[in-house]
Amino acid sequence: MNIPSVSDHYRGAQELIRREIKELTLAQLEGTSVEEWVEYFMMKYAIPPIVLIDIPPVIDQRVDKVQRTGHFGETYTTELEVALIGLPIEPNENISDLLKLRGQTWSFSPPHWEYKDGCIFVEAETNPEAAKRTIEQAKAHINYLNQPIAEGNKQLPPFIREQIQRRMETVGARAQTFQTLAEALGAELKTTPRAERRLSQAPRVTESIAKLRKPQPTQKAIPRLKSEEFQTILDVIEGQGVTFERTPQTVAKLEEEDIRNLILSSLNAVLNLGALGEAFSKRGKTDIYLVVPEGGIFIAECKIWYGPHAIAEAVDQILGYLTWRDAYGVVLLFSRNKGFSKVLSAVSEAVKDISSLRGELHQVDDHHWLARHKMPGDESQMVEIHYLVYNIYAEE
């Protein structure tokens, strides 16, 4: 039987910590310190050493019945007295698991002992000298365990610090990259009349959205997004998409999540809720979600155009998130294909084939359609979904 060692535990802990830190987001790391994370992971994975209390051991007795064979082959039962010596220790919630480990990979297996009533009990012969030897051996094995524990607890904090600092730098640099690009694109947006109108409307819309997030002290009202508020949100996205089309080389090589992050940056810059935090956040893998505690009232899905299946997938995700009547969804499609007119034609045909579509597909602009879709499981609940397609084809 391969009995794990304390060193094995700490090697495994480092790998688990590395994986957990790799999954930490900017939102989780912002406002925290490295030392707070060190303390958290040490509490989760570090093992406190076994500390003996300097008081006399507890002595107990057990009588075992043993089957023996006599000189003429007969069997008989005899009683064997075993001394149970309990070594008192300081409280340690990990002690039961710890007593199953070896000190080092190469060290001998742990003795047969158990923990109960605040003591580590070991078996010994009733002979006083033999009992003393057993106690010394138990103390020696405790030292074998404590040495790699001390070494592991010494090595773990700098490892955690390095991993956390590296993760903070990574997500911070990534966020700064998106923010810098968003600011550059935003600066270009401000030169257009559409952007100026959008920015002038932002304070009124911000106040309205903020009210949606305030908890109701009595009966909760269903949160709704007014059409003019939705249009302002759509204007921000439209301005960003048009800018992408003007500078396709900037975004053509980006993935869906990268494009989503740029749009998120613009939305939160224009429709910021101040002390309430960001209005828009990532909800799923690629979507943009208007944060309202009572439920979803605005979802946008970003998709790279690879064919009609991308539209059906986006609509299913939107309908799965939205929970209230008079809600809005937006499907944002970014085409890297040559021949944009063929893509536009394929998009409109693909929307018409979606089973949840109710009524006609209305064309708002040459790259913008809107349609009404039924909510899953309820024909009476309808949601308005807009489809916007942008050409980010860039020649090599």
C-alpha positions in Angstrom: 0.0 0.0 0.0 1.4 3.4 -1.1 1.0 5.7 2.0 1.3 9.4 1.0 3.7 11.6 2.9 3.5 15.2 4.2 5.7 16.2 1.3 3.2 14.7 -1.1 0.5 16.8 0.5 2.4 20.1 0.0 3.3 19.2 -3.6 -0.4 18.6 -4.3 -1.4 21.7 -2.5 0.9 23.9 -4.7 -0.7 22.5 -7.8 -4.2 23.1 -6.5 -3.3 26.6 -5.5 -1.7 27.3 -8.9 -4.9 26.2 -10.6 -7.2 28.2 -8.3 -5.2 31.4 -8.7 -5.1 31.0 -12.5 -9.0 31.2 -12.4 -9.1 34.4 -10.3 -10.6 37.3 -12.2 -9.8 41.0 -12.0 -13.1 41.6 -10.1 -12.0 39.1 -7.4 -8.5 40.5 -7.1 -9.3 44.2 -7.2 -9.3 45.7 -3.7 -7.5 42.8 -2.2 -3.9 42.5 -1.0 -1.4 39.7 -1.7 -1.1 38.9 2.0 -4.9 38.4 2.3 -4.6 35.7 -0.4 -1.6 34.2 1.4 -3.6 34.0 4.6 -6.6 32.5 2.7 -4.6 29.7 1.0 -2.6 29.0 4.1 -5.7 28.4 6.1 -7.1 26.2 3.3 -4.0 24.0 2.6 -1.4 24.4 5.3 -1.2 21.8 8.1 -0.7 22.9 11.7 2.1 20.9 13.4 1.3 18.4 16.2 2.1 20.0 19.5 2.4 17.7 22.6 1.2 19.0 25.9 3.7 18.6 28.7 1.5 16.6 31.1 1.6 12.9 32.1 0.2 10.5 29.4 -3.2 8.9 29.8 -3.1 5.2 30.4 -5.9 2.9 29.3 -6.2 -0.9 29.0 -7.6 -3.2 26.4 -8.0 -7.0 26.6 -7.8 -8.9 23.4 -8.9 -12.5 23.0 -6.3 -14.4 21.0 -6.7 -17.9 19.4 -3.6 -20.1 20.0 -2.6 -23.7 19.1 -1.3 -26.1 21.7 1.5 -28.7 21.3 -0.9 -31.4 20.2 -2.7 -29.3 17.7 -5.6 -28.3 19.9 -6.8 -24.6 19.8 -7.6 -22.5 22.7 -8.4 -18.9 23.5 -6.3 -16.7 25.8 -6.5 -13.1 26.8 -3.8 -10.6 26.0 -3.6 -7.3 27.9 -2.5 -4.3 25.8 -1.7 -0.9 27.3 -3.1 2.1 25.4 -1.0 5.2 26.1 -2.5 8.5 25.2 -0.2 11.5 24.5 -2.1 14.7 25.1 -1.9 17.3 22.2 -3.2 20.8 21.5 -6.4 20.8 19.5 -5.7 20.1 15.8 -8.6 19.6 13.4 -6.4 17.9 10.8 -5.0 15.3 13.2 -7.0 12.3 12.0 -5.8 12.8 8.4 -2.3 13.8 9.5 -1.8 10.5 11.5 -2.3 8.6 8.2 0.7 10.3 6.5 4.4 9.5 6.5 6.9 12.2 7.4 8.9 12.0 4.1 8.4 9.9 1.0 11.3 7.6 2.0 10.4 7.3 5.8 8.8 4.3 7.5 5.0 3.8 7.6 3.2 5.5 10.5 2.6 3.3 13.6 -0.8 2.0 14.5 -2.3 4.9 16.5 -5.6 6.8 16.8 -6.8 10.1 18.0 -9.6 10.5 20.6 -10.4 12.8 23.5 -7.5 15.1 22.8 -4.9 12.4 22.8 -2.9 10.3 20.4 -3.2 6.7 21.6 -0.5 4.1 20.8 -0.4 0.5 21.7 2.3 -0.8 24.1 3.2 -3.8 26.1 2.3 -3.7 29.8 6.0 -3.9 30.7 7.0 -0.4 32.0 10.3 -0.4 30.0 8.6 -1.5 26.8 5.9 1.2 27.4 8.5 3.9 27.7 10.2 2.8 24.5 6.8 3.0 22.7 6.2 6.5 24.0 9.7 7.6 22.8 9.1 6.1 19.4 5.7 7.8 19.1 7.3 11.2 20.0 10.0 10.5 17.4 7.4 9.9 14.7 5.6 13.1 15.6 8.9 14.9 15.0 9.2 13.1 11.7 5.8 14.5 10.8 6.5 18.0 12.1 9.7 18.6 10.2 8.2 18.4 6.7 5.2 20.3 8.0 7.4 23.1 9.1 9.3 23.1 5.8 6.0 23.0 3.8 4.5 25.9 5.8 7.7 27.8 5.2 7.8 27.3 1.4 4.1 27.8 0.8 3.7 31.6 1.5 6.4 32.7 -1.0 4.9 30.4 -3.6 1.5 31.9 -3.0 2.8 35.4 -3.2 4.6 34.8 -6.5 1.5 33.2 -8.0 -0.9 35.9 -6.8 1.5 38.8 -7.9 1.9 37.1 -11.3 -1.9 36.8 -11.7 -2.6 40.4 -10.6 -0.1 41.6 -13.2 -1.6 39.4 -15.9 -5.2 40.4 -15.4 -4.2 44.0 -14.7 -2.2 44.2 -17.9 -5.0 42.6 -19.8 -7.6 45.0 -18.4 -5.3 47.9 -19.1 -4.8 46.8 -22.7 -8.6 46.7 -23.3 -9.1 49.9 -21.5 -6.4 51.7 -23.5 -7.9 50.4 -26.8 -11.4 51.2 -25.6 -10.3 54.8 -24.8 -8.7 55.2 -28.1 -11.8 53.9 -29.9 -14.0 56.0 -27.6 -12.0 59.1 -28.5 -12.8 58.5 -32.1 -16.4 58.0 -31.4 -16.8 61.4 -29.8 -16.1 63.0 -33.1 -19.4 61.7 -34.6 -22.8 63.3 -34.0 -24.2 60.0 -32.9 -21.7 59.7 -30.1 -22.3 63.3 -29.0 -26.0 62.6 -28.8 -25.4 59.4 -26.9 -23.1 61.0 -24.4 -25.5 63.8 -23.7 -28.2 61.3 -22.9 -26.0 59.2 -20.6 -26.7 61.0 -17.2 -30.5 60.6 -17.5 -30.2 56.9 -18.5 -27.6 56.3 -15.8 -30.1 57.6 -13.1 -32.9 55.5 -14.5 -30.8 52.3 -14.6 -29.6 53.0 -11.0 -33.2 53.0 -9.8 -33.6 49.5 -11.2 -30.9 48.3 -8.9 -32.3 49.7 -5.7 -34.1 47.1 -3.5 -37.7 47.8 -2.9 -38.6 47.9 0.9 -42.1 46.5 0.3 -43.5 44.8 -2.8 -40.9 44.3 -5.6 -41.8 45.8 -9.0 -40.8 44.0 -12.1 -37.7 45.8 -13.5 -38.3 47.1 -17.0 -36.0 48.9 -19.4 -37.7 51.8 -21.2 -37.3 51.9 -25.0 -35.4 55.1 -24.9 -33.0 53.7 -22.4 -32.5 50.6 -24.5 -31.9 52.8 -27.5 -29.2 54.7 -25.8 -27.4 51.4 -24.8 -27.8 50.3 -28.4 -26.3 53.6 -29.6 -23.2 52.9 -27.6 -22.8 49.4 -29.0 -23.6 50.7 -32.5 -21.0 53.4 -32.3 -18.4 50.9 -31.1 -19.3 48.5 -33.9 -19.0 51.2 -36.6 -15.6 52.1 -35.2 -14.6 48.4 -35.5 -15.6 48.5 -39.2 -13.4 51.6 -39.7 -10.4 50.0 -38.2 -10.9 46.3 -39.0 -7.2 45.5 -38.6 -7.5 46.3 -34.9 -10.2 43.7 -34.1 -10.1 41.2 -37.0 -7.7 39.0 -35.0 -9.5 39.2 -31.7 -11.7 36.4 -30.3 -15.3 36.8 -29.2 -14.4 37.4 -25.6 -11.9 40.1 -26.5 -14.4 42.0 -28.6 -17.0 41.6 -25.7 -14.5 43.2 -23.3 -14.0 46.2 -25.5 -17.8 46.8 -25.8 -18.1 46.3 -22.0 -15.5 49.0 -21.4 -17.4 51.4 -23.6 -20.7 50.7 -22.0 -19.4 51.1 -18.4 -17.6 54.3 -19.4 -20.7 55.9 -20.7 -23.4 54.3 -18.5 -21.4 54.2 -15.2 -23.4 53.8 -12.0 -20.9 55.5 -9.8 -21.1 54.1 -6.2 -23.3 51.2 -7.4 -20.5 49.8 -9.5 -20.5 48.8 -13.2 -23.8 48.5 -14.9 -22.7 45.9 -17.3 -20.7 42.7 -16.7 -19.8 39.3 -18.0 -22.5 36.8 -17.2 -21.6 33.8 -19.4 -18.8 33.0 -21.7 -19.3 35.8 -24.2 -22.4 37.7 -23.3 -22.9 41.3 -21.9 -25.4 41.5 -19.0 -27.1 44.5 -17.5 -26.8 43.9 -13.8 -30.2 44.0 -12.1 -30.7 41.9 -8.9 -34.3 40.9 -9.8 -33.5 39.3 -13.2 -32.2 39.9 -16.6 -33.6 42.7 -18.7 -30.8 43.1 -21.2 -28.5 40.5 -22.7 -26.1 40.9 -25.7 -24.3 38.0 -27.2 -21.1 38.5 -29.2 -20.4 36.0 -32.0 -17.9 35.7 -34.8 -19.9 34.8 -37.9 -19.1 31.2 -38.9 -22.5 30.4 -40.3 -26.2 30.4 -39.4 -25.7 28.1 -36.4 -24.1 31.0 -34.5 -27.4 32.9 -34.5 -29.5 30.0 -33.2 -26.9 29.4 -30.4 -26.9 33.1 -29.4 -30.8 33.3 -29.3 -30.9 30.2 -27.1 -28.5 31.7 -24.7 -30.3 35.0 -24.6 -33.7 33.3 -24.0 -32.1 31.2 -21.3 -31.0 34.3 -19.3 -33.9 36.7 -19.8 -36.6 36.3 -17.2 -39.1 39.2 -17.5 -41.6 40.5 -20.1 -40.6 43.6 -22.1 -36.9 42.6 -21.9 -34.4 43.1 -24.6 -31.7 40.9 -26.2 -29.1 41.8 -28.8 -27.1 39.4 -31.0 -23.9 41.0 -32.2 -22.3 39.3 -35.2 -18.8 40.2 -36.5 -17.9 38.9 -39.9 -14.4 38.3 -41.0 -15.7 37.0 -44.4 -15.0 38.5 -47.8 -18.3 39.4 -49.4 -20.3 41.1 -46.7 -23.5 41.3 -48.6 -23.8 37.5 -48.7 -23.3 37.4 -44.9 -26.2 40.0 -44.5 -28.5 37.9 -46.6 -27.6 34.7 -44.7 -28.2 36.4 -41.4 -31.8 37.5 -42.2 -32.6 34.0 -43.6 -31.2 32.3 -40.5 -33.3 34.5 -38.1 -36.5 33.5 -40.0 -35.7 29.8 -39.4 -35.6 30.2 -35.6 -38.5 28.3 -34.1 -39.2 30.9 -31.3 -39.7 33.7 -33.8 -43.2 35.3 -33.7 -44.4 37.7 -36.4 -42.3 39.2 -39.1 -38.6 40.1 -39.1 -38.3 43.9 -39.4 -35.2 45.5 -41.0 -34.1 48.6 -39.1 -31.0 49.3 -41.2 -28.9 47.6 -43.8 -27.1 45.6 -41.0 -29.8 45.7 -38.3 -32.9 43.6 -37.8 -35.3 43.2 -34.9 -37.8 40.4 -34.1 -40.1 39.2 -31.4 -39.4 35.8 -29.8 -41.5 33.8 -27.3 -39.9 33.0 -24.0 -39.3 29.3 -23.4 -42.4 27.5 -22.0 -44.7 30.5 -22.2 -46.3 31.7 -25.5 -47.6 34.9 -23.9 -44.2 36.2 -22.8 -42.3 37.9 -25.6 -38.9 39.4 -25.9 -37.5 41.8 -28.5 -34.2 40.7 -30.0 -32.1 42.9 -32.2 -29.6 41.5 -34.7 -26.6 43.7 -35.6 -23.9 42.6 -38.1 -20.6 44.3 -38.5 -18.0 43.8 -41.2 -14.5 43.4 -39.7 -12.9 41.7 -42.8 -9.3 42.9 -43.2 -7.2 42.0 -46.1 -3.8 40.4 -45.4 
